[in-house]
C-alpha cells in the first residue's frame, strides 16, 4: 500500500481496509514511514468500523514493524497534518 502522492503528499488522508478469510488474522509489515513527527500519522486499527488502535507510526521508522489484528479485518489510515 502506498499513500497518494507517494513518497509524500501532505494533504491527502486515506484509509484502506485489509480483509482475510473469517477465522484468520491480518498481519501488516510496515517497512517504511517518513513523516512529519508532529502532525502526520499512520494508524492501524483492529476491525474496520470502530476498532481499537493497535499501532501508530509517525516520524521515521528505523526498522520493520509487524502488526497483527485480532480479527480478520484491519483498517490502515494515513492522517496527514493531524488528520
matplotlib code that plots the C-alpha trace (Angstrom):
import matplotlib.pyplot as plt

x = [0.0, 1.3, -0.1, -1.5, 1.4, 4.0, 6.6, 4.7, 1.6, 1.0, -2.7, -4.4, -5.8, -6.7, -8.0, -7.5, -9.5, -7.5, -9.5, -8.7, -10.9, -13.0, -11.2, -7.8, -5.9, -4.4, -0.7, 0.8, 4.5, 5.4, 8.7, 8.9, 7.5, 9.0, 6.6, 6.4, 6.6, 4.4, 1.4, 1.4, 0.3, 0.0, -2.6, -3.6, -6.9, -8.4, -11.5, -12.8, -15.5, -14.9, -11.9, -9.2, -6.0, -3.3, -0.4, 0.6, 3.6, 4.9, 8.3, 10.8, 10.5, 14.1, 13.3, 10.5, 7.4, 4.8, 1.3, -1.4, -5.1, -7.3, -10.0, -10.0, -10.1, -7.6, -8.1, -4.9, -5.3, -2.9, -3.7, -1.5, -1.4, -3.1, -5.9]
y = [0.0, 3.4, 6.8, 9.0, 11.1, 8.7, 9.3, 12.2, 14.2, 16.3, 17.0, 13.7, 11.4, 7.9, 4.6, 1.1, -1.9, -5.2, -8.4, -12.0, -15.1, -15.5, -17.1, -15.7, -12.5, -9.8, -9.2, -6.0, -5.4, -1.7, -1.3, 2.5, 5.6, 9.0, 11.7, 14.9, 13.7, 16.5, 16.1, 13.1, 9.6, 6.1, 4.4, 0.7, -0.3, -3.6, -4.3, -1.6, 0.5, 1.3, -0.9, -0.3, 1.5, -1.2, 0.7, 4.3, 5.4, 8.9, 10.5, 8.0, 4.2, 2.8, -0.9, -3.0, -3.5, -6.3, -5.6, -8.3, -7.8, -9.9, -10.1, -10.8, -7.0, -4.2, -0.5, 1.3, 5.1, 7.7, 11.0, 13.9, 17.2, 15.7, 14.1]
z = [0.0, -0.9, 0.2, -2.5, -4.0, -2.6, -1.4, 0.3, -0.1, 3.0, 2.3, 1.3, 4.0, 3.0, 4.5, 3.4, 4.7, 4.7, 4.8, 5.1, 5.4, 8.5, 11.5, 10.3, 11.3, 9.3, 9.7, 8.2, 7.7, 7.9, 6.1, 5.5, 7.2, 6.8, 8.0, 10.0, 13.6, 14.9, 12.6, 10.3, 11.4, 10.0, 12.2, 12.2, 13.7, 14.7, 12.7, 10.3, 11.8, 15.4, 16.0, 18.6, 17.6, 17.6, 16.1, 15.5, 13.4, 13.0, 12.2, 10.8, 11.1, 11.6, 11.4, 10.1, 12.3, 12.2, 13.4, 13.8, 14.1, 16.4, 13.7, 10.0, 9.3, 9.7, 8.8, 7.7, 8.0, 6.7, 8.5, 7.3, 9.3, 12.3, 10.4]

ax = plt.figure().add_subplot(projection="3d")
ax.plot(x, y, z, "-o")
ax.set_aspect("equal")
plt.show()
